[in-house]
Each structure stands twice: as C-alpha cells, then as structure tokens.
C-alpha cells in the first residue's frame, strides 16, 4: 500500500465516522437504579419530592423504603439487592429513597402517609414524592431469601 493509498483510506475512515447521522448512533445506556438514604435530620417531604423527580426523569419508579438496622428482613434485602440476580432484576425499575425509622420523626412519617405496623415496607410514590397509598411489606414473602423476596417485590415494582 502506497502512502497515497493509506491517506485515502484514512480520509474515507474519517469521513465515514464524521458523517453518521443521529439515527446511526446507539441510544444512551439506561441509568442504573438508585438507592438513596434520606437524611432524617432534614425535612423528608422535599427530599422525597427531589428524589421522585430524579427517578421520573431517569425512567425509574420512585419508591420510599422504611427500614431499621435491627430488622432481619431489611438486612436480608441489603445483603442481596446488589449480588443476587433475582433481587437485582426486581429492583431494576426502581429509585429507592431509604428511610431509617429509628432516626425519622414518626409524626413526619405519619403526615407523609408513610406508616406501617411492619418493616421493611416499600411505598409507591408519584412523580412529586407523594405516596400513592400502595405498599408492600415483609409479610408478602415469608422466609427472607431471594427466591421468596424477589417475585413479590418485582411484581409490586412493575406496576
């Protein structure tokens, strides 16, 4: 190949790369689901609103999650949500706003409609961060193993 031939090949390669139309470009990769811990020392309502907006713009479902460090099902979720394929798939469409009930103000949680007799509990939120009145708690799956937890969580998150 002569020097001229190499230059010609380079010119065609550069021209081809530069002349792609936007329809030739791959769509941007989907963002990964988020898991954000709310700061319970600050008002929760604006945090829920902000995170719900972020979730909606990213194409994820905003979910409030009430948990505690002493809660066995909560620990099982935390231990498997990033490592177990079924759990990763269940949480894929979500943007979780995690709230520690031991540090949150119970009156504020009640005002926001985030009260439950059991934890863990997940609440479906609208795009403004308000509860839709739909929730799922640890009573939905029995033993705290991914084979039991993932199917009901996936069904709830898919709605």
C-alpha positions as CSV (number, residue, x, y, z in Angstrom):
1,X,0.0,0.0,0.0
2,X,1.4,3.4,-1.0
3,X,1.5,6.5,1.1
4,X,-1.3,7.9,-1.1
5,X,-3.4,4.8,-0.6
6,X,-3.0,5.0,3.2
7,X,-4.0,8.6,3.2
8,X,-7.1,7.8,1.0
9,X,-8.1,5.0,3.4
10,X,-7.7,7.4,6.4
11,X,-9.7,10.1,4.7
12,X,-12.6,7.6,4.0
13,X,-12.4,6.3,7.5
14,X,-12.6,9.8,9.0
15,X,-15.3,10.9,6.6
16,X,-17.4,7.8,7.4
17,X,-17.0,8.4,11.1
18,X,-18.0,12.0,10.9
19,X,-20.9,11.6,8.5
20,X,-23.0,9.4,10.7
21,X,-26.5,10.7,11.3
22,X,-28.1,10.7,14.7
23,X,-30.2,7.7,13.8
24,X,-26.9,5.7,13.4
25,X,-25.9,6.4,17.0
26,X,-26.7,4.0,19.7
27,X,-29.2,5.2,22.4
28,X,-27.6,6.3,25.7
29,X,-27.3,3.4,28.2
30,X,-30.1,3.2,30.7
31,X,-29.2,4.5,34.1
32,X,-28.8,2.1,37.0
33,X,-31.5,2.0,39.7
34,X,-30.6,4.3,42.6
35,X,-30.7,3.7,46.3
36,X,-30.5,6.9,48.3
37,X,-30.6,7.2,52.1
38,X,-32.8,10.1,53.2
39,X,-31.3,12.5,55.8
40,X,-33.7,12.2,58.6
41,X,-32.3,15.3,60.3
42,X,-33.8,17.3,57.5
43,X,-37.4,17.5,56.4
44,X,-38.3,14.4,54.4
45,X,-41.0,15.9,52.1
46,X,-38.6,18.0,50.0
47,X,-36.2,15.1,49.8
48,X,-38.9,12.7,48.6
49,X,-40.0,15.3,46.0
50,X,-36.5,15.9,44.7
51,X,-35.7,12.2,44.5
52,X,-39.0,11.3,42.9
53,X,-38.3,13.9,40.2
54,X,-34.8,12.5,39.6
55,X,-36.4,9.0,39.4
56,X,-39.0,10.0,37.0
57,X,-36.6,11.8,34.7
58,X,-34.3,8.7,34.7
59,X,-37.3,6.4,33.8
60,X,-37.4,4.7,37.2
61,X,-40.2,4.3,39.7
62,X,-39.8,6.3,42.9
63,X,-40.2,4.1,46.0
64,X,-39.9,5.1,49.7
65,X,-38.4,2.3,51.8
66,X,-38.8,2.2,55.6
67,X,-36.2,0.1,57.3
68,X,-34.2,-0.4,60.5
69,X,-30.8,-1.8,61.4
70,X,-32.3,-4.4,63.7
71,X,-34.8,-5.6,61.1
72,X,-33.8,-9.1,59.9
73,X,-35.7,-8.8,56.5
74,X,-34.2,-5.4,56.0
75,X,-30.7,-6.9,56.5
76,X,-31.6,-9.7,54.1
77,X,-32.6,-7.2,51.4
78,X,-29.5,-5.1,51.9
79,X,-27.3,-8.2,51.7
80,X,-28.8,-9.5,48.5
81,X,-30.1,-6.5,46.5
82,X,-26.7,-5.9,44.7
83,X,-25.5,-9.5,44.5
84,X,-28.4,-11.8,43.8
85,X,-29.6,-11.8,40.1
86,X,-33.3,-12.1,41.1
87,X,-33.1,-9.3,43.5
88,X,-31.1,-7.1,41.1
89,X,-33.8,-7.7,38.5
90,X,-36.6,-7.0,41.0
91,X,-35.1,-3.6,41.9
92,X,-34.1,-2.7,38.3
93,X,-37.0,-0.3,37.6
94,X,-36.7,1.5,40.9
95,X,-35.3,4.5,42.6
96,X,-35.3,3.7,46.3
97,X,-35.5,6.5,48.9
98,X,-34.5,4.7,52.0
99,X,-35.7,6.0,55.4
100,X,-34.4,4.7,58.8
101,X,-37.4,4.6,61.1
102,X,-35.3,4.7,64.2
103,X,-34.0,8.2,63.3
104,X,-37.0,9.5,61.4
105,X,-39.7,11.6,63.1
106,X,-42.8,9.4,63.5
107,X,-45.1,12.4,63.2
108,X,-43.5,13.4,60.0
109,X,-43.7,9.9,58.6
110,X,-47.4,9.8,59.5
111,X,-48.0,13.2,57.9
112,X,-46.5,11.9,54.7
113,X,-48.6,8.7,54.8
114,X,-45.5,6.5,55.5
115,X,-46.7,4.5,58.4
116,X,-46.9,0.8,58.8
117,X,-47.1,-1.8,61.5
118,X,-44.3,-3.9,59.9
119,X,-41.0,-3.3,58.2
120,X,-39.5,-3.5,55.8
121,X,-42.1,-1.6,53.8
122,X,-42.0,-0.1,50.4
123,X,-44.4,2.7,49.3
124,X,-45.0,3.6,45.7
125,X,-44.6,7.3,45.2
126,X,-45.8,9.6,42.4
127,X,-43.6,12.0,40.5
128,X,-43.9,14.6,43.2
129,X,-42.9,12.3,46.0
130,X,-46.3,11.7,47.5
131,X,-47.4,8.2,48.5
132,X,-49.9,6.6,46.2
133,X,-51.3,4.6,49.1
134,X,-49.8,1.3,47.7
135,X,-47.3,-0.6,49.8
136,X,-45.7,-4.0,50.2
137,X,-44.1,-5.2,53.4
138,X,-42.0,-8.2,54.6
139,X,-45.2,-10.2,55.2
140,X,-45.5,-10.6,51.4
141,X,-42.8,-13.2,51.1
142,X,-42.2,-15.4,54.1
143,X,-38.7,-16.5,54.6
144,X,-36.1,-13.8,53.8
145,X,-34.4,-15.4,50.9
146,X,-34.1,-14.0,47.4
147,X,-36.3,-16.8,45.9
148,X,-39.1,-15.7,48.2
149,X,-38.5,-11.9,48.3
150,X,-37.8,-11.2,44.6
151,X,-41.1,-12.3,43.0
152,X,-43.5,-10.2,45.1
153,X,-41.1,-7.2,45.1
154,X,-40.7,-7.5,41.3
155,X,-44.5,-7.6,40.8
156,X,-45.0,-4.6,43.1
157,X,-42.3,-2.5,41.5
158,X,-43.5,-3.4,38.0
159,X,-46.9,-1.8,38.5
